[in-house]
């Protein structure tokens, strides 16, 4: 459940619940004078759109009175209720103890409760804290898995925890109550109405790495070094904002260690684009790899004679709003066979 308040929708991004919308990007200001009301309306419209199209069953709740402002399509499907009915609900309608829910939500709305906790340079939100007589306080991380493929591939059918969840939980143990770290925790996986428990303890070597990399991260930020993009699909909107194509600039990676893998991505992208109906997500994986490598270059030369060209496409406003994007055109020589292997992120495209 996401929550917001009209006072948070200001031009000052510090007011946003940024930990809930990690990949959100502030709307580009319109040309000419923009009033505070215009900025708030645009920001709220974008937030509602993000919630509605979220892949998770979530709703957007107004902090001041607990009223539902928007619901995701997935929530509509999960509850088997129509959107209009869900939009009439308040936060207390989702529980059998409405008085308790209303009182707790009032504390959250007033700022008395803030689930974001920091220790040193790291911080986290947690699903729940707990306490054991022989261990003291601990933390609980709950994951709901709806996709059978994710359950089998990532969770091993309940035999293991994905690496990124393990790291997330170790950060929660490290942060603890903000002063003292926790000595134990449990990861709970919910799948098909069954709960699977994974007890965890601190990993000191990993905590040392947390400190080291957090310090390096903030030092890089202070020095203006944003680092290299990973080439992940979620980075594409930000990459396109950061790097405008420079006409005539050529990036020659024919002898670069990255060249071979990028050449395979380019060739695979061409095949996926030709079969867009069946492989649209895989096409995006390759496109993200190549776009990240190109940065602001207009042309990239790769081994085997593979060439990737980029140019900025601008569309005038008519039936749709004006927009611009970077278009990739790939040339693959006939003698270069498309590799049989799929790009690194293909597994993420399923489900």
BELRAJO-V16926 format. One record per helix or strand. SS is the DSSP state (H for helix, E for strand). FROM is the first residue (numbers start at 0). TO is the last residue. Records with the same first field share a line. If there is no record, write none. Layout:
SS->FROM-TO + FROM-TO
//
This chain:
E->1-3 + 58-61 + 66-70 + 89-89 + 115-118 + 121-124 + 127-131 + 135-144 + 184-190 + 193-199 + 245-251 + 296-300 + 306-314 + 322-330
H->5-7 + 12-14 + 35-51 + 72-78 + 82-86 + 90-93 + 97-109 + 147-152 + 162-174 + 203-221 + 232-241 + 258-273 + 275-293 + 302-304 + 345-348
//
